[in-house]
Each structure stands twice: as structure tokens, then as C-alpha cells.
């Protein structure tokens, strides 16, 4: 029973890992880009508000 289980698990595992990697990489890149853009927007908004307050 252990041999067929291993044989059945081996072909399914690489496919699962490949799918997760292919789906994870773009999502991870997009998430990182969103986080970086959000940080930049927050910094820009903070500086802009501070600048406007200083000018006003």
C-alpha cells in the first residue's frame, strides 16, 4: 500500500508545487508592489500635508 501511495503522491506533488509557485510569484510581486506604492503614497501625502501646513 505504501508503494502505490508514494507513486500517486509523487506526480501530484510537483504539479501542486508548480501551480502554487506560479500563482504565488505574481501575487507576491503584486503584493510587494502594492505595499511599496502604499508606503510611497503615505509618505507623499504626509510630506504634502506638512508642506501645505507650513505654507498655510
Biopython code that builds the backbone (N, CA, C, O; Angstrom):
import numpy as np
from Bio.PDB.StructureBuilder import StructureBuilder

atoms = [
    (1, "UNK", "N", (0.833, -1.220, 0.000)),
    (1, "UNK", "CA", (0.000, 0.000, 0.000)),
    (1, "UNK", "C", (0.860, 1.258, 0.000)),
    (1, "UNK", "O", (0.483, 2.282, -0.571)),
    (2, "UNK", "N", (2.032, 1.169, 0.654)),
    (2, "UNK", "CA", (2.879, 2.365, 0.743)),
    (2, "UNK", "C", (3.474, 2.718, -0.626)),
    (2, "UNK", "O", (3.633, 3.896, -0.947)),
    (3, "UNK", "N", (3.805, 1.692, -1.440)),
    (3, "UNK", "CA", (4.423, 1.960, -2.753)),
    (3, "UNK", "C", (3.435, 2.693, -3.679)),
    (3, "UNK", "O", (3.813, 3.711, -4.258)),
    (4, "UNK", "N", (2.176, 2.217, -3.845)),
    (4, "UNK", "CA", (1.243, 2.954, -4.718)),
    (4, "UNK", "C", (0.942, 4.341, -4.188)),
    (4, "UNK", "O", (0.767, 5.279, -4.966)),
    (5, "UNK", "N", (0.881, 4.480, -2.884)),
    (5, "UNK", "CA", (0.628, 5.816, -2.309)),
    (5, "UNK", "C", (1.756, 6.775, -2.681)),
    (5, "UNK", "O", (1.508, 7.909, -3.092)),
    (6, "UNK", "N", (2.997, 6.310, -2.534)),
    (6, "UNK", "CA", (4.151, 7.154, -2.873)),
    (6, "UNK", "C", (4.117, 7.492, -4.366)),
    (6, "UNK", "O", (4.362, 8.631, -4.763)),
    (7, "UNK", "N", (3.808, 6.477, -5.189)),
    (7, "UNK", "CA", (3.765, 6.710, -6.648)),
    (7, "UNK", "C", (2.669, 7.723, -6.986)),
    (7, "UNK", "O", (2.868, 8.596, -7.830)),
    (8, "UNK", "N", (1.523, 7.607, -6.333)),
    (8, "UNK", "CA", (0.414, 8.528, -6.624)),
    (8, "UNK", "C", (0.730, 9.932, -6.076)),
    (8, "UNK", "O", (0.333, 10.933, -6.673)),
    (9, "UNK", "N", (1.435, 10.002, -4.952)),
    (9, "UNK", "CA", (1.760, 11.309, -4.363)),
    (9, "UNK", "C", (2.839, 12.031, -5.177)),
    (9, "UNK", "O", (2.792, 13.251, -5.330)),
    (10, "UNK", "N", (3.805, 11.278, -5.693)),
    (10, "UNK", "CA", (4.917, 11.902, -6.412)),
    (10, "UNK", "C", (4.452, 12.725, -7.619)),
    (10, "UNK", "O", (4.876, 13.874, -7.752)),
    (11, "UNK", "N", (3.600, 12.191, -8.505)),
    (11, "UNK", "CA", (3.189, 13.014, -9.653)),
    (11, "UNK", "C", (2.317, 14.207, -9.267)),
    (11, "UNK", "O", (2.373, 15.247, -9.923)),
    (12, "UNK", "N", (1.512, 14.070, -8.210)),
    (12, "UNK", "CA", (0.611, 15.165, -7.821)),
    (12, "UNK", "C", (1.383, 16.270, -7.095)),
    (12, "UNK", "O", (1.059, 17.446, -7.258)),
    (13, "UNK", "N", (2.386, 15.922, -6.305)),
    (13, "UNK", "CA", (3.119, 16.927, -5.526)),
    (13, "UNK", "C", (3.827, 17.965, -6.413)),
    (13, "UNK", "O", (3.677, 19.161, -6.163)),
    (14, "UNK", "N", (4.593, 17.556, -7.442)),
    (14, "UNK", "CA", (5.258, 18.565, -8.287)),
    (14, "UNK", "C", (4.241, 19.480, -8.963)),
    (14, "UNK", "O", (4.472, 20.684, -9.074)),
    (15, "UNK", "N", (3.112, 18.921, -9.417)),
    (15, "UNK", "CA", (2.092, 19.752, -10.063)),
    (15, "UNK", "C", (1.557, 20.779, -9.067)),
    (15, "UNK", "O", (1.399, 21.953, -9.403)),
    (16, "UNK", "N", (1.283, 20.341, -7.860)),
    (16, "UNK", "CA", (0.767, 21.257, -6.840)),
    (16, "UNK", "C", (1.794, 22.346, -6.546)),
    (16, "UNK", "O", (1.461, 23.529, -6.484)),
    (17, "UNK", "N", (3.043, 21.932, -6.366)),
    (17, "UNK", "CA", (4.088, 22.916, -6.063)),
    (17, "UNK", "C", (4.249, 23.897, -7.228)),
    (17, "UNK", "O", (4.397, 25.102, -7.023)),
    (18, "UNK", "N", (4.219, 23.362, -8.453)),
    (18, "UNK", "CA", (4.373, 24.239, -9.632)),
    (18, "UNK", "C", (3.213, 25.238, -9.695)),
    (18, "UNK", "O", (3.421, 26.424, -9.953)),
    (19, "UNK", "N", (1.995, 24.750, -9.459)),
    (19, "UNK", "CA", (0.826, 25.640, -9.509)),
    (19, "UNK", "C", (0.937, 26.708, -8.417)),
    (19, "UNK", "O", (0.709, 27.890, -8.672)),
    (20, "UNK", "N", (1.290, 26.280, -7.197)),
    (20, "UNK", "CA", (1.381, 27.235, -6.093)),
    (20, "UNK", "C", (2.476, 28.261, -6.384)),
    (20, "UNK", "O", (2.296, 29.452, -6.130)),
    (21, "UNK", "N", (3.614, 27.799, -6.917)),
    (21, "UNK", "CA", (4.707, 28.731, -7.228)),
    (21, "UNK", "C", (4.286, 29.712, -8.318)),
    (21, "UNK", "O", (4.529, 30.914, -8.211)),
    (22, "UNK", "N", (3.643, 29.182, -9.382)),
    (22, "UNK", "CA", (3.252, 30.054, -10.499)),
    (22, "UNK", "C", (2.193, 31.057, -10.034)),
    (22, "UNK", "O", (2.188, 32.206, -10.476)),
    (23, "UNK", "N", (1.300, 30.623, -9.145)),
    (23, "UNK", "CA", (0.263, 31.537, -8.654)),
    (23, "UNK", "C", (0.819, 32.468, -7.579)),
    (23, "UNK", "O", (0.411, 33.625, -7.473)),
    (24, "UNK", "N", (1.750, 31.950, -6.789)),
    (24, "UNK", "CA", (2.306, 32.745, -5.678)),
    (24, "UNK", "C", (3.189, 33.872, -6.195)),
    (24, "UNK", "O", (3.081, 35.005, -5.725)),
    (25, "UNK", "N", (4.067, 33.578, -7.161)),
    (25, "UNK", "CA", (5.041, 34.577, -7.605)),
    (25, "UNK", "C", (4.368, 35.873, -8.082)),
    (25, "UNK", "O", (4.767, 36.945, -7.627)),
    (26, "UNK", "N", (3.365, 35.828, -8.978)),
    (26, "UNK", "CA", (2.745, 37.104, -9.399)),
    (26, "UNK", "C", (2.005, 37.780, -8.250)),
    (26, "UNK", "O", (2.066, 39.001, -8.103)),
    (27, "UNK", "N", (1.309, 36.996, -7.441)),
    (27, "UNK", "CA", (0.559, 37.577, -6.307)),
    (27, "UNK", "C", (1.547, 38.231, -5.344)),
    (27, "UNK", "O", (1.307, 39.332, -4.851)),
    (28, "UNK", "N", (2.680, 37.532, -5.077)),
    (28, "UNK", "CA", (3.689, 38.076, -4.164)),
    (28, "UNK", "C", (4.271, 39.370, -4.738)),
    (28, "UNK", "O", (4.451, 40.349, -4.015)),
    (29, "UNK", "N", (4.563, 39.369, -6.038)),
    (29, "UNK", "CA", (5.125, 40.573, -6.685)),
    (29, "UNK", "C", (4.117, 41.715, -6.604)),
    (29, "UNK", "O", (4.478, 42.845, -6.276)),
    (30, "UNK", "N", (2.847, 41.417, -6.904)),
    (30, "UNK", "CA", (1.804, 42.446, -6.863)),
    (30, "UNK", "C", (1.631, 42.957, -5.438)),
    (30, "UNK", "O", (1.477, 44.158, -5.216)),
    (31, "UNK", "N", (1.656, 42.041, -4.476)),
    (31, "UNK", "CA", (1.501, 42.446, -3.067)),
    (31, "UNK", "C", (2.657, 43.355, -2.650)),
    (31, "UNK", "O", (2.447, 44.377, -1.997)),
    (32, "UNK", "N", (3.878, 42.975, -3.034)),
    (32, "UNK", "CA", (5.044, 43.798, -2.699)),
    (32, "UNK", "C", (4.944, 45.162, -3.381)),
    (32, "UNK", "O", (5.233, 46.189, -2.767)),
    (33, "UNK", "N", (4.534, 45.170, -4.650)),
    (33, "UNK", "CA", (4.388, 46.441, -5.380)),
    (33, "UNK", "C", (3.318, 47.301, -4.704)),
    (33, "UNK", "O", (3.499, 48.508, -4.540)),
    (34, "UNK", "N", (2.206, 46.677, -4.314)),
    (34, "UNK", "CA", (1.133, 47.433, -3.652)),
    (34, "UNK", "C", (1.637, 48.005, -2.326)),
    (34, "UNK", "O", (1.343, 49.152, -1.987)),
    (35, "UNK", "N", (2.398, 47.201, -1.577)),
    (35, "UNK", "CA", (2.922, 47.667, -0.285)),
    (35, "UNK", "C", (3.872, 48.841, -0.505)),
    (35, "UNK", "O", (3.807, 49.837, 0.215)),
    (36, "UNK", "N", (4.749, 48.726, -1.493)),
    (36, "UNK", "CA", (5.716, 49.801, -1.760)),
    (36, "UNK", "C", (4.991, 51.062, -2.227)),
    (36, "UNK", "O", (5.308, 52.167, -1.786)),
    (37, "UNK", "N", (4.015, 50.892, -3.123)),
    (37, "UNK", "CA", (3.271, 52.052, -3.619)),
    (37, "UNK", "C", (2.478, 52.694, -2.482)),
    (37, "UNK", "O", (2.392, 53.918, -2.387)),
    (38, "UNK", "N", (1.901, 51.857, -1.624)),
    (38, "UNK", "CA", (1.133, 52.393, -0.489)),
    (38, "UNK", "C", (2.054, 53.191, 0.429)),
    (38, "UNK", "O", (1.686, 54.272, 0.890)),
    (39, "UNK", "N", (3.248, 52.665, 0.697)),
    (39, "UNK", "CA", (4.211, 53.386, 1.558)),
    (39, "UNK", "C", (4.607, 54.709, 0.912)),
    (39, "UNK", "O", (4.672, 55.742, 1.579)),
    (40, "UNK", "N", (4.868, 54.668, -0.381)),
    (40, "UNK", "CA", (5.251, 55.892, -1.085)),
    (40, "UNK", "C", (4.105, 56.904, -1.054)),
    (40, "UNK", "O", (4.332, 58.091, -0.818)),
    (41, "UNK", "N", (2.876, 56.440, -1.291)),
    (41, "UNK", "CA", (1.720, 57.352, -1.257)),
    (41, "UNK", "C", (1.563, 57.955, 0.128)),
    (41, "UNK", "O", (1.293, 59.149, 0.263)),
    (42, "UNK", "N", (1.735, 57.124, 1.169)),
    (42, "UNK", "CA", (1.605, 57.629, 2.546)),
    (42, "UNK", "C", (2.675, 58.689, 2.802)),
    (42, "UNK", "O", (2.393, 59.742, 3.374)),
    (43, "UNK", "N", (3.912, 58.399, 2.369)),
    (43, "UNK", "CA", (4.996, 59.365, 2.578)),
    (43, "UNK", "C", (4.715, 60.656, 1.817)),
    (43, "UNK", "O", (4.910, 61.751, 2.345)),
    (44, "UNK", "N", (4.252, 60.523, 0.567)),
    (44, "UNK", "CA", (3.959, 61.722, -0.245)),
    (44, "UNK", "C", (2.835, 62.519, 0.406)),
    (44, "UNK", "O", (2.925, 63.743, 0.509)),
    (45, "UNK", "N", (1.781, 61.840, 0.844)),
    (45, "UNK", "CA", (0.657, 62.534, 1.476)),
    (45, "UNK", "C", (1.118, 63.231, 2.750)),
    (45, "UNK", "O", (0.733, 64.370, 3.015)),
    (46, "UNK", "N", (1.951, 62.540, 3.543)),
    (46, "UNK", "CA", (2.457, 63.147, 4.786)),
    (46, "UNK", "C", (3.266, 64.397, 4.473)),
    (46, "UNK", "O", (3.064, 65.446, 5.084)),
    (47, "UNK", "N", (4.179, 64.280, 3.521)),
    (47, "UNK", "CA", (5.025, 65.426, 3.179)),
    (47, "UNK", "C", (4.174, 66.550, 2.599)),
    (47, "UNK", "O", (4.394, 67.721, 2.907)),
    (48, "UNK", "N", (3.193, 66.193, 1.751)),
    (48, "UNK", "CA", (2.340, 67.212, 1.129)),
    (48, "UNK", "C", (1.529, 67.938, 2.190)),
    (48, "UNK", "O", (1.428, 69.165, 2.171)),
    (49, "UNK", "N", (0.942, 67.170, 3.129)),
    (49, "UNK", "CA", (0.143, 67.797, 4.196)),
    (49, "UNK", "C", (1.036, 68.687, 5.052)),
    (49, "UNK", "O", (0.651, 69.800, 5.410)),
    (50, "UNK", "N", (2.238, 68.192, 5.382)),
    (50, "UNK", "CA", (3.152, 69.001, 6.196)),
    (50, "UNK", "C", (3.551, 70.268, 5.446)),
    (50, "UNK", "O", (3.601, 71.356, 6.020)),
    (51, "UNK", "N", (3.835, 70.108, 4.148)),
    (51, "UNK", "CA", (4.219, 71.266, 3.337)),
    (51, "UNK", "C", (3.085, 72.283, 3.273)),
    (51, "UNK", "O", (3.316, 73.484, 3.416)),
    (52, "UNK", "N", (1.867, 71.810, 3.060)),
    (52, "UNK", "CA", (0.718, 72.729, 2.981)),
    (52, "UNK", "C", (0.519, 73.426, 4.322)),
    (52, "UNK", "O", (0.225, 74.620, 4.377)),
    (53, "UNK", "N", (0.681, 72.668, 5.398)),
    (53, "UNK", "CA", (0.518, 73.270, 6.725)),
    (53, "UNK", "C", (1.576, 74.350, 6.945)),
    (53, "UNK", "O", (1.290, 75.418, 7.487)),
    (54, "UNK", "N", (2.804, 74.054, 6.513)),
    (54, "UNK", "CA", (3.880, 75.041, 6.671)),
    (54, "UNK", "C", (3.581, 76.282, 5.836)),
    (54, "UNK", "O", (3.734, 77.412, 6.299)),
    (55, "UNK", "N", (3.144, 76.047, 4.576)),
    (55, "UNK", "CA", (2.854, 77.192, 3.708)),
    (55, "UNK", "C", (1.665, 77.983, 4.239)),
    (55, "UNK", "O", (1.692, 79.213, 4.264)),
    (56, "UNK", "N", (0.599, 77.259, 4.670)),
    (56, "UNK", "CA", (-0.586, 77.951, 5.185)),
    (56, "UNK", "C", (-0.253, 78.538, 6.570)),
    (56, "UNK", "O", (-1.106, 79.166, 7.196)),
]
sb = StructureBuilder()
sb.init_structure("model")
sb.init_model(0)
sb.init_chain("A")
sb.init_seg("    ")
for serial, (resi, resn, name, xyz) in enumerate(atoms, 1):
    if name == "N":
        sb.init_residue(resn, " ", resi, " ")
    sb.init_atom(name, np.array(xyz, "f"), 0.0, 1.0, " ", f" {name:<3s}", serial, name[0])
structure = sb.get_structure()
